């Protein structure tokens, strides 16, 4: 996706009628951003992440042909890291720019006067090398590496939202209660237990620590994303943190971690890490038990597709 296409996409996201509806002469206590609208944001970012993974995978096969092999085995490690860094930088910049544009659109929608959002830095060479070396210790599967590159790209977008939200956590001159940037992790698709736990936390002001550190929880094959709002006037259709909190409490009770009349927030106050490890792992086990056949089928299908792709690339290498 080039810069022109990216900008054209965002220029289409808010029509004149949207602005007129919100900025009309009659007072409007709240405004709901429809799921159809905010999913357009998500889809653009997903497209950037996927394109990064696809390009890395294709370029790896080209490199393998150069070194008379198929796959990663014969490619020098430094060449793999350099390729991953190049693509993570290229598409990370697109992801960060897209996230900054989203941020500015939401600020405009809520009539908030702030400076333009600043795209976050992309992954460094050392961070990219750490990702590549960590994956290659476990496997030489090119799909796992492609997912790792995609994760670095997505991380740049998430960092953009977090860092700007920290900058704008307090709005000058605003008399509205709870005014200032707050972010929430909004689930999308088949949500994993970890993302459910994050979503249950609701709208949070960003700390200096969060702004300086990466969104390290970002994982591969995830379409969830950070969304921002600047006061309680704006809600996102389909996002209800209480719904996810109920899921967490239900699981904690079933695991005997809290009593029937207790909540996780009450018992685990200040012990978030302990909560995550206990409840999230229990949810993962339950999820795998319920969907084991589906998961195994997905893995088998992915293996077959990967084998077909490898055979196809091998034939291309022989021809060339």
Secondary structure in CASP SS format (residue, H / E / C, confidence):
PFRMAT SS
TARGET T0000
AUTHOR 0000-0000-0000
METHOD secondary structure of the structure
MODEL  1
X C 1.00
X C 1.00
X H 1.00
X H 1.00
X H 1.00
X H 1.00
X H 1.00
X H 1.00
X H 1.00
X H 1.00
X H 1.00
X C 1.00
X C 1.00
X C 1.00
X C 1.00
X H 1.00
X H 1.00
X H 1.00
X H 1.00
X H 1.00
X H 1.00
X H 1.00
X C 1.00
X C 1.00
X C 1.00
X C 1.00
X C 1.00
X C 1.00
X C 1.00
X C 1.00
X E 1.00
X E 1.00
X E 1.00
X C 1.00
X H 1.00
X H 1.00
X H 1.00
X H 1.00
X H 1.00
X H 1.00
X H 1.00
X H 1.00
X H 1.00
X H 1.00
X H 1.00
X H 1.00
X H 1.00
X H 1.00
X H 1.00
X H 1.00
X H 1.00
X H 1.00
X H 1.00
X H 1.00
X H 1.00
X H 1.00
X H 1.00
X H 1.00
X H 1.00
X H 1.00
X H 1.00
X H 1.00
X H 1.00
X H 1.00
X H 1.00
X H 1.00
X C 1.00
X C 1.00
X C 1.00
X C 1.00
X C 1.00
X C 1.00
X C 1.00
X C 1.00
X C 1.00
X C 1.00
X H 1.00
X H 1.00
X H 1.00
X H 1.00
X H 1.00
X H 1.00
X H 1.00
X H 1.00
X H 1.00
X H 1.00
X H 1.00
X H 1.00
X H 1.00
X H 1.00
X H 1.00
X H 1.00
X H 1.00
X H 1.00
X H 1.00
X H 1.00
X H 1.00
X H 1.00
X H 1.00
X H 1.00
X H 1.00
X H 1.00
X H 1.00
X H 1.00
X H 1.00
X H 1.00
X H 1.00
X H 1.00
X H 1.00
X C 1.00
X C 1.00
X C 1.00
X C 1.00
X C 1.00
X C 1.00
X C 1.00
X C 1.00
X C 1.00
X C 1.00
X C 1.00
X C 1.00
X C 1.00
X C 1.00
X C 1.00
X H 1.00
X H 1.00
X H 1.00
X H 1.00
X H 1.00
X H 1.00
X H 1.00
X H 1.00
X H 1.00
X H 1.00
X H 1.00
X H 1.00
X H 1.00
X H 1.00
X C 1.00
X C 1.00
X C 1.00
X H 1.00
X H 1.00
X H 1.00
X H 1.00
X H 1.00
X H 1.00
X H 1.00
X H 1.00
X H 1.00
X H 1.00
X H 1.00
X H 1.00
X H 1.00
X H 1.00
X H 1.00
X H 1.00
X H 1.00
X H 1.00
X H 1.00
X H 1.00
X H 1.00
X H 1.00
X H 1.00
X H 1.00
X H 1.00
X H 1.00
X C 1.00
X C 1.00
X C 1.00
X C 1.00
X C 1.00
X C 1.00
X C 1.00
X C 1.00
X C 1.00
X C 1.00
X C 1.00
X C 1.00
X C 1.00
X C 1.00
X E 1.00
X E 1.00
X E 1.00
X E 1.00
X E 1.00
X C 1.00
X C 1.00
X C 1.00
X C 1.00
X C 1.00
X C 1.00
X H 1.00
X H 1.00
X H 1.00
X H 1.00
X H 1.00
X H 1.00
X H 1.00
X C 1.00
X C 1.00
X C 1.00
X C 1.00
X E 1.00
X C 1.00
X C 1.00
X C 1.00
X H 1.00
X H 1.00
X H 1.00
X H 1.00
X H 1.00
X C 1.00
X C 1.00
X C 1.00
X C 1.00
X C 1.00
X C 1.00
X C 1.00
X C 1.00
X C 1.00
X C 1.00
X C 1.00
X C 1.00
X E 1.00
X E 1.00
X E 1.00
X E 1.00
X E 1.00
X C 1.00
X C 1.00
X C 1.00
X C 1.00
X E 1.00
X E 1.00
X E 1.00
X C 1.00
X C 1.00
X C 1.00
X C 1.00
X H 1.00
X H 1.00
X H 1.00
X H 1.00
X H 1.00
X H 1.00
X H 1.00
X H 1.00
X H 1.00
X H 1.00
X H 1.00
X H 1.00
X H 1.00
X H 1.00
X C 1.00
X C 1.00
X C 1.00
X C 1.00
X C 1.00
X C 1.00
X C 1.00
X C 1.00
X C 1.00
X H 1.00
X H 1.00
X H 1.00
X H 1.00
X C 1.00
X C 1.00
X C 1.00
X C 1.00
X H 1.00
X H 1.00
X H 1.00
X H 1.00
X H 1.00
X H 1.00
X H 1.00
X H 1.00
X H 1.00
X H 1.00
X H 1.00
X H 1.00
X H 1.00
X H 1.00
X H 1.00
X H 1.00
X H 1.00
X H 1.00
X H 1.00
X H 1.00
X H 1.00
X H 1.00
X H 1.00
X H 1.00
X H 1.00
X H 1.00
X H 1.00
X H 1.00
X H 1.00
X H 1.00
X H 1.00
X H 1.00
X H 1.00
X H 1.00
X H 1.00
X H 1.00
X H 1.00
X H 1.00
X H 1.00
X H 1.00
X H 1.00
X H 1.00
X H 1.00
X H 1.00
X H 1.00
X H 1.00
X H 1.00
X H 1.00
X C 1.00
END
